[in-house]
Every structure is written in structure tokens, then in C-alpha cells.
Amino acid sequence: MPSQGGLAQFFERQFTVETVRAHKPAPQVYHLAAQVVAVPPSACFMVACHVWDTVGAQSASYTAGLITRPGNAPLPVASLPQPNLVAPDLPGLADQLIQRWRS
């Protein structure tokens, strides 16, 4: 769901919360993307730089990766799902995804 990061040109599709009239981390937002591309939520991987996005995605049965930035680290709260992968940047997350896929 690319937005203001200048990445829209690199994606085939974009989704908006206005379609489901709910905001993240509401599960309907994540389910919309899975429904549109006709895959189960468990086949989806959310890449985000906001913890609420990974929490919302995981609550909707996605796997999630967090790209940390200053002031935006995982929240070590037992009742919250923790990101499946954490990296300081997109190349680092991609490396982890490749390693995970190969295992």
C-alpha cells in the first residue's frame, strides 16, 4: 500500500482505506488486499515501517516484516504479535526473506 514515500511507480496496484471505510489496523483493510489479488491472507507478507501496520497485518493472518527507523522499533509487549522479520532497511529485510524462503 505505497503512499507518500515516492514508491508508487514500483507497484502494480495500490489499495486505499477509503474502499473499506476503515483505517489500519482494522482487519478489513488487510483482507481487501488479499481478496483483490485472490490469495488467502496467510499467503500475504506485509512490509511496513510502522508497528501498528505489522500488528494489524498479523491480526489479519498475514506474516509481517518491520523496517525499523529511528523511534520505530518493535514493541516488546507480550500481548502484541511481534513482527516475523525485523531489519533496519529494505535490503536487509529482503536478505532475511531470501534466507527464509530457501530454508
Secondary structure as GFF3:
##gff-version 3
##sequence-region A 1 103
A	DSSP	three_ten_helix	8	10	.	.	.	ID=ss1
A	DSSP	three_ten_helix	17	19	.	.	.	ID=ss2
A	DSSP	alpha_helix	27	36	.	.	.	ID=ss3
A	DSSP	three_ten_helix	41	43	.	.	.	ID=ss4
A	DSSP	beta_strand	45	48	.	.	.	ID=ss5
A	DSSP	alpha_helix	51	59	.	.	.	ID=ss6
A	DSSP	beta_strand	63	67	.	.	.	ID=ss7
A	DSSP	beta_strand	85	87	.	.	.	ID=ss8
A	DSSP	alpha_helix	90	102	.	.	.	ID=ss9
###
